[in-house]
Amino acid sequence: MNILFANIGWMTHYRGNNARDQIKGGGSHRNEDKHEAFNFLPINGKCYGYVQPVKWRAINLNRIDQYNSTSEFVKDVLVVWIARHPVAGGTYIVGWYKNATVYRVFQDSKSALRNRYAYNIVAEEKNCTLVPNDKRIFLVPRANKDGHGFLGQANVWYADSTNTPVLRFRQKVVDYIQHYTTKGKKFSLNSLKVDSEARKRVEKAAIDFVTKEYKALGYKIESREKDNIGWDLDAKKNGIYLKLEVKGMAKNYVNVVISNNEYKNMMANKDCYRLCVVINAVTSPSLINFIWDEGKKEWISDEDESIILSIEGASYIATVK
């Protein structure tokens, strides 16, 4: 399999650098000049990716496909986007393009949606996957820690060493991507009425599911349900501290009531607070994480920025724009 690792700055959605989603890292250029900020913005069914090679501003296609000596591009490449975590440090997989076309040199973009910034990688939107913030747990080893053949200072890593650790790591990445699944995002806006016992079952199932999900991501979980502090769970890992408020829904829709204490803490801890809504909590649980959007001044899904919480009195209802 042809593969390329592309090291970029850290963002939540990669749909443009703006007040609500500021790129972190990614070189010495000003944030507004970092082209990778648009790497997961779909334009006419495609995503246009940018990575800055070190030498001659060109990607060495021969190191991706040894039989490619003259062409200006290589097709059917698995491009793995990686970035350094702004809090915990370490480089993690943030997303990927499957069946991508990688160009030797930059291509001119005619789209005003991405400021006409150049690109050197393109793929069909359906083949592009962005991993939500809290699920970015796949650590990429660095050469200065793990020896020859791994990611160094360059933004482009070909992972073409034949030493055993690199070969094993490549296969581990491929397996991870092949088994990665995304949740469906279809929601309806209906009211929910359940008796108190059913409500308790839903809430417990939601807490159990969120605990399991975050533990699987490597977080240590501590219950704060009885402490009345405005959230249910502490989640900690590698210097990251998240405050998780869990809301369970019995069916496939969202209609959650936030208490005054919860709302106060949501707004006081916006950077680390997560509103974790579990739909179909008892039967087939699925998690929607809401994070604070500084630009919109609203809470949005970390997987899909079109899913936001709108406020009606004390109730926050997820809507799809």
C-alpha positions as CSV (number, residue, x, y, z in Angstrom):
1,M,0.0,0.0,0.0
2,N,1.3,3.5,-0.9
3,I,1.3,5.6,2.2
4,L,2.4,9.1,3.2
5,F,2.4,10.9,6.6
6,A,1.7,14.6,6.5
7,N,2.6,16.7,9.6
8,I,0.4,19.8,10.1
9,G,-0.9,22.2,12.8
10,W,-3.6,21.2,15.3
11,M,-7.2,22.2,14.7
12,T,-10.7,20.9,15.6
13,H,-12.4,21.0,12.2
14,Y,-9.8,22.2,9.6
15,R,-12.5,24.2,7.8
16,G,-10.7,27.5,7.9
17,N,-8.7,29.3,10.5
18,N,-11.0,31.7,12.4
19,A,-11.8,32.9,15.8
20,R,-13.6,29.7,16.8
21,D,-11.0,27.3,15.5
22,Q,-7.5,28.7,15.7
23,I,-4.7,26.5,14.3
24,K,-2.0,25.6,16.8
25,G,1.5,24.9,15.7
26,G,2.2,24.1,12.0
27,G,5.3,26.3,11.6
28,S,6.3,29.9,11.9
29,H,3.9,31.5,9.5
30,R,1.1,33.6,10.7
31,N,-2.1,31.6,11.4
32,E,-4.0,33.2,8.5
33,D,-1.2,32.0,6.2
34,K,-1.3,28.3,7.2
35,H,-2.9,26.6,4.2
36,E,-3.6,23.3,6.0
37,A,-6.4,25.1,7.9
38,F,-8.7,24.1,5.0
39,N,-7.7,20.4,4.7
40,F,-11.1,19.0,5.7
41,L,-13.3,21.6,4.0
42,P,-15.4,19.8,1.3
43,I,-15.5,21.7,-2.0
44,N,-17.6,20.2,-4.8
45,G,-17.3,16.7,-3.3
46,K,-13.5,16.8,-2.7
47,C,-11.1,17.8,0.1
48,Y,-7.9,19.6,-0.9
49,G,-5.0,19.0,1.4
50,Y,-1.8,21.0,2.1
51,V,1.5,20.0,3.6
52,Q,4.7,21.9,3.4
53,P,7.7,19.7,2.3
54,V,11.1,20.7,3.4
55,K,13.2,20.4,0.3
56,W,12.5,22.3,-2.8
57,R,8.8,22.5,-1.9
58,A,8.3,19.2,-3.7
59,I,7.1,15.8,-2.5
60,N,9.4,12.9,-3.5
61,L,6.9,10.7,-5.3
62,N,9.5,8.0,-5.9
63,R,9.6,7.3,-2.1
64,I,5.8,6.8,-2.2
65,D,5.8,4.7,-5.4
66,Q,9.2,3.4,-6.5
67,Y,8.0,2.9,-10.0
68,N,7.0,6.5,-10.4
69,S,10.0,8.3,-11.9
70,T,8.5,10.8,-14.3
71,S,4.8,11.5,-13.4
72,E,3.8,14.7,-11.5
73,F,1.4,12.8,-9.3
74,V,0.7,9.4,-7.7
75,K,-2.8,8.0,-7.2
76,D,-4.3,5.7,-4.6
77,V,-2.2,6.9,-1.7
78,L,-3.3,6.6,1.9
79,V,-2.4,10.0,3.3
80,V,-2.3,10.1,7.1
81,W,-2.6,13.6,8.6
82,I,-0.7,14.0,11.9
83,A,-0.3,16.9,14.3
84,R,1.3,17.7,17.7
85,H,-1.1,17.9,20.6
86,P,-1.1,21.5,21.9
87,V,-1.5,20.5,25.6
88,A,-0.1,17.1,26.1
89,G,2.6,17.2,23.4
90,G,3.3,14.1,21.3
91,T,2.2,13.7,17.6
92,Y,-1.1,12.0,16.9
93,I,-3.2,10.9,13.9
94,V,-5.9,13.5,13.3
95,G,-7.3,12.1,10.1
96,W,-6.7,10.6,6.7
97,Y,-7.5,10.6,3.0
98,K,-8.0,7.2,1.4
99,N,-7.3,6.8,-2.3
100,A,-5.8,10.2,-2.5
101,T,-3.8,11.8,-5.4
102,V,-0.5,13.3,-4.2
103,Y,1.2,15.9,-6.4
104,R,4.9,16.5,-6.7
105,V,4.6,20.3,-6.5
106,F,1.9,22.6,-5.4
107,Q,-1.3,23.0,-7.4
108,D,-3.1,26.3,-7.8
109,S,-6.5,26.5,-6.2
110,K,-9.2,28.5,-7.8
111,S,-11.6,28.2,-4.9
112,A,-12.3,31.3,-2.9
113,L,-13.6,29.0,-0.1
114,R,-10.0,28.2,0.8
115,N,-8.6,31.6,0.1
116,R,-7.2,30.2,-3.2
117,Y,-4.5,28.6,-1.2
118,A,-2.4,26.0,-3.0
119,Y,-2.7,22.3,-2.3
120,N,-0.7,19.2,-3.1
121,I,-3.1,16.4,-2.1
122,V,-6.7,15.8,-3.1
123,A,-9.3,13.1,-2.4
124,E,-13.0,12.5,-2.6
125,E,-14.9,13.8,0.4
126,K,-16.3,10.3,1.1
127,N,-12.8,9.0,1.5
128,C,-11.7,11.7,4.0
129,T,-12.0,11.1,7.7
130,L,-11.3,13.7,10.5
131,V,-10.9,12.2,14.0
132,P,-12.7,14.2,16.8
133,N,-10.4,15.9,19.3
134,D,-10.9,13.5,22.2
135,K,-10.5,10.4,20.0
136,R,-7.1,11.5,18.7
137,I,-5.1,8.9,20.7
138,F,-3.0,7.2,18.1
139,L,0.6,8.3,18.9
140,V,3.1,8.5,16.1
141,P,6.7,7.8,17.3
142,R,9.5,10.3,16.6
143,A,13.0,9.5,15.3
144,N,14.6,11.3,18.2
145,K,13.0,8.9,20.7
146,D,12.4,5.7,18.7
147,G,15.4,5.4,16.4
148,H,16.2,5.6,12.7
149,G,13.4,5.5,10.2
150,F,10.6,7.2,12.1
151,L,9.2,10.7,11.8
152,G,11.9,13.4,12.1
153,Q,11.8,17.2,11.8
154,A,10.4,17.2,8.2
155,N,6.6,17.7,7.7
156,V,6.5,14.8,5.2
157,W,7.3,11.3,6.3
158,Y,7.3,8.5,3.8
159,A,7.6,5.6,6.3
160,D,9.6,3.7,3.6
161,S,12.3,2.3,5.9
162,T,12.5,-1.5,5.7
163,N,13.5,-1.9,9.4
164,T,11.1,-4.1,11.3
165,P,9.7,-1.4,13.8
166,V,8.7,0.9,10.9
167,L,7.1,-2.0,8.9
168,R,5.1,-3.0,12.0
169,F,4.1,0.6,12.7
170,R,2.8,1.0,9.1
171,Q,0.7,-2.1,9.4
172,K,-0.6,-0.9,12.8
173,V,-1.7,2.3,11.2
174,V,-3.4,0.6,8.3
175,D,-5.3,-1.8,10.7
176,Y,-6.4,1.2,12.8
177,I,-7.8,3.0,9.8
178,Q,-9.5,0.0,8.4
179,H,-11.3,-0.7,11.7
180,Y,-12.1,2.9,12.5
181,T,-15.9,3.6,12.4
182,T,-17.8,6.8,12.5
183,K,-21.2,7.2,14.1
184,G,-24.3,8.2,12.1
185,K,-25.5,11.8,12.6
186,K,-29.3,11.6,12.0
187,F,-31.2,13.3,14.8
188,S,-34.9,14.3,15.2
189,L,-36.2,17.0,17.5
190,N,-38.9,15.4,19.6
191,S,-39.8,15.5,23.3
192,L,-39.2,12.6,25.6
193,K,-41.3,11.5,28.6
194,V,-40.3,8.5,30.7
195,D,-41.1,7.4,34.2
196,S,-38.5,7.8,36.9
197,E,-37.2,4.2,36.9
198,A,-36.8,4.3,33.2
199,R,-35.0,7.6,33.5
200,K,-32.5,6.1,36.0
201,R,-31.8,3.2,33.7
202,V,-31.1,5.6,30.8
203,E,-28.9,7.8,32.9
204,K,-26.9,4.9,34.2
205,A,-26.5,3.4,30.8
206,A,-25.2,6.7,29.5
207,I,-22.7,7.1,32.3
208,D,-21.5,3.6,31.8
209,F,-21.1,4.1,28.0
210,V,-19.3,7.4,28.3
211,T,-17.0,5.9,30.9
212,K,-16.2,3.0,28.7
213,E,-15.6,5.2,25.6
214,Y,-13.2,7.5,27.4
215,K,-11.4,4.6,29.1
216,A,-10.9,3.0,25.7
217,L,-9.2,6.2,24.6
218,G,-6.8,6.0,27.5
219,Y,-8.4,8.4,30.0
220,K,-8.6,7.7,33.7
221,I,-12.2,8.3,34.9
222,E,-13.3,9.5,38.3
223,S,-17.0,9.8,39.1
224,R,-18.1,13.2,40.5
225,E,-21.9,12.5,40.3
226,K,-22.4,12.8,44.0
227,D,-20.3,16.0,44.4
228,N,-22.8,18.4,42.8
229,I,-20.0,20.3,41.1
230,G,-21.7,20.7,37.7
231,W,-20.4,17.7,35.8
232,D,-20.5,14.0,36.2
233,L,-17.0,12.6,35.4
234,D,-13.4,13.7,35.5
235,A,-11.3,12.4,32.6
236,K,-7.5,12.7,32.7
237,K,-4.7,11.6,30.4
238,N,-1.2,13.0,29.8
239,G,-1.8,16.4,31.3
240,I,-5.3,16.7,29.7
241,Y,-8.2,17.3,32.1
242,L,-11.7,17.1,30.8
243,K,-15.0,17.7,32.7
244,L,-17.7,15.4,31.3
245,E,-21.4,16.1,31.9
246,V,-23.4,13.1,30.7
247,K,-27.0,13.2,29.4
248,G,-28.7,10.1,28.3
249,M,-31.6,9.8,25.8
250,A,-33.7,6.7,25.4
251,K,-34.2,7.1,21.7
252,N,-32.5,8.6,18.6
253,Y,-33.0,12.3,19.3
254,V,-31.7,15.0,21.7
255,N,-33.7,17.1,24.1
256,V,-31.6,17.8,27.2
257,V,-32.2,20.0,30.1
258,I,-29.2,21.7,31.7
259,S,-29.4,22.8,35.3
260,N,-28.3,26.3,36.5
261,N,-25.3,24.7,38.2
262,E,-24.3,22.7,35.1
263,Y,-24.7,25.8,32.8
264,K,-22.6,27.9,35.1
265,N,-19.8,25.4,35.0
266,M,-20.2,24.9,31.3
267,M,-19.5,28.5,30.7
268,A,-16.7,28.8,33.3
269,N,-14.8,25.8,32.0
270,K,-15.5,26.1,28.2
271,D,-12.1,24.8,27.1
272,C,-12.2,21.5,29.0
273,Y,-16.0,21.0,29.4
274,R,-17.8,18.3,27.4
275,L,-21.5,17.8,27.2
276,C,-21.7,14.1,26.4
277,V,-25.1,13.2,25.0
278,V,-25.8,9.5,24.6
279,I,-28.7,8.6,22.3
280,N,-30.3,5.2,22.3
281,A,-28.5,4.8,25.7
282,V,-30.0,1.5,26.7
283,T,-30.5,-0.3,23.4
284,S,-27.7,0.9,21.0
285,P,-25.7,3.8,22.5
286,S,-24.0,6.4,20.4
287,L,-22.2,9.4,21.8
288,I,-22.4,13.0,20.6
289,N,-19.8,15.3,22.2
290,F,-20.5,19.0,22.3
291,I,-17.6,21.4,22.7
292,W,-17.5,25.2,22.9
293,D,-17.2,27.2,19.7
294,E,-15.7,30.5,20.6
295,G,-16.6,32.2,17.3
296,K,-20.2,31.1,17.2
297,K,-20.5,31.4,21.0
298,E,-22.3,28.1,21.0
299,W,-21.8,24.5,21.8
300,I,-21.3,22.3,18.7
301,S,-20.6,18.7,18.0
302,D,-16.9,17.9,17.8
303,E,-17.6,15.5,14.9
304,D,-19.9,17.7,12.9
305,E,-19.9,21.5,13.3
306,S,-23.4,21.8,11.7
307,I,-24.9,20.1,14.8
308,I,-25.3,22.8,17.5
309,L,-27.1,23.4,20.7
310,S,-29.8,26.0,20.6
311,I,-31.1,27.4,23.9
312,E,-34.8,27.7,24.8
313,G,-35.0,28.8,28.4
314,A,-33.2,26.2,30.5
315,S,-33.2,23.6,27.7
316,Y,-30.5,23.0,25.1
317,I,-31.8,21.2,22.0
318,A,-29.4,19.9,19.3
319,T,-30.4,21.1,15.9
320,V,-28.9,20.5,12.4
321,K,-28.4,23.5,10.3
